Amino acid sequence: MANNKRPTNLDIGTMRLPITAYVSILHRVSGVATFFALALLLWLLDTSLASEQGFSSVKSLFNEPLLKFIVWGSLAALAYHLVAGLRHLVMDMGIGEETFNSGRLSAWLAAGVAVITIAAIAGWIYL
């Protein structure tokens, strides 16, 4: 016999996920973004170290708004991934995983620290 108490609405757009789910999902997305951004950042480093002309060309590229935005996005993904990863490491040590409320608090804390760090990176790049 089929269980009649099964959920009938599985539309993900109407479901509300807890903050812990958003922090976890964004941690995975930021890891993938950091992986792909690493290729661009290594290319910029290689070009800048190859010669004096390469350094000048990379330096002039940093005046372009699109490259500034890409570098900001790459560093923002790295910063978020680092902060969320530290949260996971702390939770793996048994701190903040006792109750759902402590996990939710650590997720809000990680998100807040990440936002502050990303804002600081934006100030560093654009100012």
PECORMO-V345051 format. One record per backbone hydrogen bond with DSSP energy under -1.0 kcal/mol. NH is the residue of the N-H (numbers start at 1). CO is the residue of the C=O. E is the energy in kcal/mol with one decimal. If there is no record, write none. Layout:
nh | co | e
NH | CO | E
NH | CO | E
This chain:
nh | co | e
14 | 11 | -1.6
21 | 18 | -1.0
22 | 18 | -1.5
23 | 19 | -2.5
24 | 20 | -1.9
25 | 21 | -2.7
26 | 22 | -2.7
27 | 23 | -1.6
28 | 24 | -1.7
29 | 25 | -2.3
30 | 26 | -2.7
31 | 27 | -1.5
32 | 28 | -1.9
33 | 29 | -2.5
34 | 30 | -2.4
35 | 31 | -2.0
36 | 32 | -2.1
37 | 33 | -2.3
38 | 34 | -1.6
41 | 37 | -2.5
42 | 38 | -2.5
43 | 39 | -2.0
44 | 40 | -2.5
45 | 41 | -2.1
46 | 42 | -2.8
47 | 43 | -2.6
48 | 44 | -2.2
49 | 45 | -1.7
50 | 46 | -1.0
55 | 51 | -2.1
56 | 52 | -2.1
57 | 53 | -2.4
58 | 54 | -2.4
59 | 55 | -2.6
60 | 56 | -2.2
61 | 57 | -1.8
62 | 58 | -1.4
63 | 60 | -1.4
64 | 61 | -1.9
68 | 64 | -2.1
69 | 65 | -2.3
70 | 66 | -2.3
71 | 67 | -2.8
72 | 68 | -2.6
73 | 69 | -2.8
74 | 70 | -2.3
75 | 71 | -2.7
76 | 72 | -2.7
77 | 73 | -2.3
78 | 74 | -2.1
79 | 75 | -2.6
80 | 76 | -2.6
81 | 77 | -2.5
82 | 78 | -2.2
83 | 79 | -2.5
84 | 80 | -2.9
85 | 81 | -2.1
86 | 82 | -2.3
87 | 83 | -1.9
88 | 84 | -2.1
89 | 85 | -2.3
90 | 86 | -2.5
91 | 87 | -2.4
92 | 88 | -2.2
93 | 89 | -1.1
94 | 91 | -1.5
95 | 90 | -1.8
103 | 99 | -1.7
104 | 100 | -2.5
105 | 101 | -2.5
106 | 102 | -2.2
107 | 103 | -1.8
108 | 104 | -2.3
109 | 105 | -2.4
110 | 106 | -2.5
111 | 107 | -2.5
112 | 108 | -2.5
113 | 109 | -2.6
114 | 110 | -2.3
115 | 111 | -2.3
116 | 112 | -2.2
117 | 113 | -2.5
118 | 114 | -2.7
119 | 115 | -2.2
120 | 116 | -2.1
121 | 117 | -2.1
122 | 118 | -2.1
123 | 119 | -2.3
124 | 120 | -2.2
125 | 121 | -2.2
126 | 122 | -2.9
127 | 123 | -1.7
